[in-house]
Amino acid sequence: MKTKTTKIIYWSGAIFISLWFGASGFFELTKNPVVWDITQQLGYPSHFIYILGIFKLSGVLVLLLPNKLLRLKEWVFAGMFFDIIFAFFSKIAVLGFPSTIDTIVAFSVLTITYLMFRKLYSPELIFGEA
C-alpha cells in the first residue's frame, strides 16, 4: 500500500474516531441525558462519567495533532481500546448484544486506524529507539 493511501486511511479513521469520542466526551461533560442515562444504567458512578469526558476530549486533541506527541498517541489509542472494550462488555452484561453494534463499529475503525498509524510511524519515531 502506498504511503498516500495509508495516510488517507489513517486520517479518515482518526477524524471519525475523534468525532465519535469528541461527541461522547462533550455529552458526558454537558450531562446529556441519553449518554448519562445509559452510562448510569450500566452501573458507572457520576464522577466517573466526568473523568471519561475529560480524558476523551484530551485524547481527541492529541490524536488530531499531526506528527506530534507520537508516544502519547500510543497511550491515547490504548485508552480508546480499553474504553471500547469496557463499553462492549458492560453493554452485553446489562443491555444485551444488540446494544453493542456501536462498539463493534468503533473497535473496527480504531483497529484499522491504529494499524495505519503504526505503518506510518516506525517504533524509532514513536519510542525514540535506535
C-alpha positions as CSV (number, residue, x, y, z in Angstrom):
1,M,0.0,0.0,0.0
2,K,1.3,3.4,-0.9
3,T,2.1,6.0,1.8
4,K,-0.6,8.3,0.4
5,T,-3.3,5.7,0.7
6,T,-2.1,4.8,4.2
7,K,-2.3,8.5,5.2
8,I,-5.8,8.8,3.8
9,I,-7.0,5.8,5.6
10,Y,-5.3,6.9,8.8
11,W,-6.6,10.4,8.8
12,S,-10.1,9.3,7.8
13,G,-10.2,6.9,10.7
14,A,-8.6,9.4,13.1
15,I,-11.2,12.0,12.2
16,F,-14.1,9.5,12.5
17,I,-12.8,8.3,15.9
18,S,-12.2,11.9,17.0
19,L,-15.8,12.9,16.1
20,W,-17.0,9.7,17.9
21,F,-15.0,10.2,21.1
22,G,-15.3,14.0,20.9
23,A,-19.1,13.9,20.8
24,S,-19.2,11.3,23.6
25,G,-16.8,13.3,25.8
26,F,-18.8,16.5,25.2
27,F,-22.1,14.8,26.0
28,E,-20.5,13.3,29.2
29,L,-19.3,16.7,30.3
30,T,-22.6,18.5,29.5
31,K,-24.6,15.8,31.2
32,N,-26.6,14.9,28.0
33,P,-29.5,12.7,29.3
34,V,-29.0,10.0,26.6
35,V,-25.4,9.4,27.4
36,W,-25.8,9.8,31.2
37,D,-28.8,7.5,31.4
38,I,-27.1,4.7,29.5
39,T,-23.8,5.1,31.4
40,Q,-25.6,5.1,34.8
41,Q,-27.8,2.2,33.7
42,L,-24.5,0.3,33.1
43,G,-23.7,1.0,36.7
44,Y,-21.0,3.7,36.4
45,P,-21.0,6.5,39.0
46,S,-21.4,10.1,38.1
47,H,-17.9,11.2,38.9
48,F,-16.6,8.5,36.5
49,I,-18.6,9.9,33.7
50,Y,-16.9,13.3,34.1
51,I,-13.5,11.7,34.1
52,L,-14.3,9.8,30.9
53,G,-15.4,13.1,29.2
54,I,-12.2,14.9,30.2
55,F,-10.0,12.0,29.0
56,K,-11.9,11.5,25.8
57,L,-11.6,15.2,24.8
58,S,-7.9,15.3,25.8
59,G,-7.3,12.2,23.7
60,V,-9.0,13.7,20.7
61,L,-6.8,16.7,20.9
62,V,-3.6,14.6,20.9
63,L,-4.9,12.3,18.2
64,L,-5.5,15.2,15.8
65,L,-2.1,16.8,16.2
66,P,-0.2,15.8,13.0
67,N,3.3,14.3,13.5
68,K,3.5,15.4,17.2
69,L,3.4,13.5,20.6
70,L,3.6,10.1,18.9
71,R,4.3,8.2,22.1
72,L,1.3,9.9,23.8
73,K,-0.8,8.9,20.7
74,E,0.1,5.3,21.6
75,W,-1.4,5.9,25.0
76,V,-4.5,7.5,23.5
77,F,-5.0,4.5,21.2
78,A,-4.7,2.2,24.2
79,G,-7.2,4.3,26.3
80,M,-9.7,4.3,23.4
81,F,-9.3,0.5,23.0
82,F,-9.9,0.0,26.8
83,D,-12.9,2.4,26.7
84,I,-14.5,0.5,23.8
85,I,-13.8,-3.0,25.3
86,F,-15.3,-2.0,28.7
87,A,-18.3,-0.4,26.9
88,F,-18.8,-3.6,24.9
89,F,-18.7,-6.0,27.9
90,S,-20.8,-3.6,30.1
91,K,-23.4,-3.4,27.4
92,I,-23.5,-7.1,26.8
93,A,-23.9,-7.8,30.5
94,V,-26.6,-5.2,31.1
95,L,-28.4,-4.3,27.8
96,G,-27.7,-7.4,25.6
97,F,-25.8,-7.9,22.4
98,P,-27.9,-5.7,20.0
99,S,-26.7,-2.6,22.0
100,T,-23.1,-3.4,21.2
101,I,-23.2,-2.6,17.5
102,D,-21.7,0.9,18.0
103,T,-18.8,-0.6,20.0
104,I,-18.1,-3.1,17.3
105,V,-18.0,-0.4,14.6
106,A,-15.8,1.8,16.8
107,F,-13.4,-1.1,17.6
108,S,-13.1,-1.9,13.9
109,V,-12.4,1.7,12.8
110,L,-10.0,2.2,15.7
111,T,-8.1,-1.0,14.9
112,I,-7.6,0.0,11.2
113,T,-6.6,3.5,12.2
114,Y,-4.0,2.2,14.7
115,L,-2.6,-0.2,12.1
116,M,-2.2,2.7,9.7
117,F,-0.6,4.8,12.4
118,R,2.0,2.0,13.0
119,K,2.6,1.7,9.3
120,L,3.2,5.5,9.0
121,Y,5.4,5.8,12.1
122,S,8.2,3.4,12.9
123,P,9.0,2.4,16.5
124,E,12.1,4.6,16.3
125,L,10.0,7.7,15.7
126,I,7.4,6.7,18.3
127,F,9.6,5.5,21.1
128,G,12.9,7.1,20.2
129,E,14.6,3.7,19.9
130,A,17.8,3.5,18.0
